[in-house]
Amino acid sequence: MHPISILFLGLAMSTDAFAAAVGKGAAMQRPRWADALRTGLIFGVVEAITPVIGWALGSMAEQYIEDWDHWIAFALLSGLGLHMIWKALHADTEDSSPQRAGLWALALAGLATSIDAMAVGVGLAFIDVNILVVAITIGLCTFGMVTAGVMAGSALGALIGKRAEIAGGVILILVGMTIVYEHVFA
């Protein structure tokens, strides 16, 4: 997998967490850097762990489906991309989160936004990629995007978050298309 594709994958995986962070930042009205960094760290760690779990699960099934693994990766990434786009277009704009979330609440929110990263990890088990590089990239992108999202939340509002999630969905579909292209024409 090309390093640019890995970077785009990391950015795409962090867009739903970014959208959630923008909402949290908007609810906080004047977020502090400490809160933003703490939120970014928790989301980033959770987002980095879940693709490794998905990759481990997918690796167990690799021997049974290696002839069409690139199509599975494409289907998973495209399905997730379409789901992200649909979710962004049909999401409620209400955010009833408290001003400052506790550690477990942030971890649960991070897990909720990283389920798609686990599914991506399953798809990545079927292609030649270093999962640790991908996981670290996803975690770092999420850390940066969530930190920025919390700080910018009061200024940006939910509209930008939805657009970011749509862009993330499109990027996932493009990464899936790139995987198929690399396997078919390389």
C-alpha positions in Angstrom: 0.0 0.0 0.0 1.4 3.4 -1.0 2.3 5.8 1.8 0.0 8.5 0.4 -2.9 5.9 0.5 -2.0 5.2 4.1 -2.1 8.9 5.0 -5.4 9.4 3.2 -6.8 6.3 5.0 -5.6 7.8 8.3 -7.3 11.1 7.5 -10.5 9.4 6.3 -10.7 7.3 9.5 -10.4 10.4 11.7 -13.2 12.4 10.0 -16.0 10.9 12.1 -14.0 11.5 15.3 -13.3 15.1 14.0 -17.1 15.6 13.5 -17.7 14.4 17.1 -14.9 16.6 18.4 -16.4 19.7 16.6 -19.7 19.0 18.3 -18.0 18.6 21.7 -16.0 21.7 21.2 -19.2 23.6 20.2 -20.9 22.4 23.4 -17.9 23.5 25.5 -18.1 27.0 24.0 -14.6 27.9 25.2 -12.5 24.7 25.2 -9.1 24.6 26.9 -6.1 23.2 25.2 -5.7 20.6 28.0 -9.2 19.3 27.3 -8.6 19.2 23.6 -5.3 17.4 23.9 -6.8 14.9 26.4 -9.7 14.2 24.1 -7.4 13.9 21.1 -5.1 11.5 22.9 -8.0 9.2 24.0 -9.6 9.1 20.6 -6.3 8.6 18.9 -5.3 5.7 21.1 -8.6 4.0 20.7 -8.6 4.6 16.9 -5.1 3.1 16.6 -6.0 0.0 18.5 -9.2 -1.0 16.6 -7.7 -1.6 13.1 -5.1 -3.9 14.7 -7.9 -5.9 16.2 -9.8 -6.0 12.9 -6.5 -7.0 11.1 -6.0 -9.9 13.5 -9.5 -11.2 12.9 -9.1 -10.8 9.1 -5.7 -12.5 9.1 -7.3 -15.6 10.6 -9.6 -15.8 7.5 -7.1 -14.9 4.9 -6.2 -18.4 3.7 -9.8 -19.0 2.8 -10.4 -16.0 0.6 -7.0 -14.8 -0.7 -8.0 -15.0 -4.4 -10.6 -12.2 -4.0 -9.2 -10.4 -1.0 -8.8 -7.1 -2.8 -12.5 -7.1 -3.8 -13.4 -7.7 -0.1 -11.2 -4.8 0.9 -12.8 -2.6 -1.8 -16.3 -3.7 -0.7 -15.6 -3.0 3.0 -14.0 0.4 2.4 -16.6 1.4 -0.1 -19.4 0.3 2.2 -18.0 2.2 5.1 -17.4 5.2 2.9 -21.0 5.2 1.7 -22.2 4.7 5.3 -20.2 7.7 6.5 -21.7 9.8 3.7 -25.2 8.6 4.5 -24.7 9.2 8.2 -23.4 12.7 7.6 -26.3 13.6 5.4 -28.9 12.2 7.8 -27.4 13.0 11.2 -29.2 15.0 13.9 -27.6 18.3 14.7 -28.5 18.1 18.4 -25.6 17.5 20.8 -26.6 16.9 24.4 -23.1 16.1 25.6 -21.9 17.5 28.9 -19.3 20.4 29.0 -16.4 18.1 30.0 -16.7 14.4 29.5 -15.1 11.9 31.8 -12.4 9.4 30.8 -14.8 6.5 30.2 -17.3 8.6 28.3 -14.5 9.8 26.0 -13.2 6.3 25.6 -16.7 5.1 24.7 -17.2 7.9 22.2 -13.8 7.1 20.7 -14.8 3.4 20.4 -18.1 4.4 18.8 -16.2 6.5 16.1 -13.6 3.8 15.6 -15.8 0.8 14.7 -15.2 1.6 11.0 -11.4 1.5 11.6 -11.8 -2.1 12.9 -13.7 -3.0 9.7 -10.9 -1.4 7.7 -8.4 -3.5 9.6 -10.3 -6.6 8.6 -10.0 -5.5 4.9 -6.3 -4.6 5.3 -5.5 -8.2 6.5 -6.0 -9.2 2.9 -3.4 -6.9 1.3 0.3 -6.4 1.8 0.5 -3.6 4.3 2.3 -3.1 7.6 -0.7 -2.8 10.0 1.4 -1.1 12.7 2.3 1.7 10.3 -1.4 2.1 9.4 -2.5 2.0 13.0 0.0 4.6 14.1 -1.0 6.8 11.1 -4.7 6.5 11.9 -4.0 7.2 15.6 -1.8 10.3 14.9 -4.3 11.6 12.3 -7.1 11.1 14.8 -5.2 12.8 17.6 -4.5 15.8 15.4 -8.0 16.1 13.9 -9.8 15.6 17.3 -7.6 18.1 19.1 -8.2 20.6 16.3 -11.9 19.8 16.2 -12.4 20.4 19.9 -10.6 23.8 19.7 -12.4 24.9 16.5 -15.8 23.5 17.5 -17.2 26.7 18.8 -16.3 28.6 15.6 -17.0 25.9 13.1 -20.2 24.2 14.4 -21.7 21.0 13.1 -21.8 22.0 9.4 -18.1 21.6 8.9 -18.1 18.3 10.8 -20.7 16.9 8.4 -18.7 18.0 5.3 -15.6 16.5 6.8 -17.4 13.2 7.3 -18.6 13.2 3.7 -15.1 13.9 2.5 -13.8 11.0 4.6 -16.4 8.7 3.0 -15.3 9.7 -0.5 -11.7 9.1 0.5 -12.5 5.6 1.8 -14.1 4.8 -1.5 -11.1 6.1 -3.4 -8.7 4.1 -1.3 -10.7 1.0 -2.0 -10.7 1.7 -5.7 -6.9 2.2 -5.5 -6.5 -1.2 -3.8 -8.4 -2.9 -6.6 -6.5 -1.0 -9.3 -3.1 -2.0 -7.7 -4.1 -5.7 -7.6 -5.7 -5.9 -11.0 -3.2 -3.8 -13.0 0.1 -4.2 -11.0 
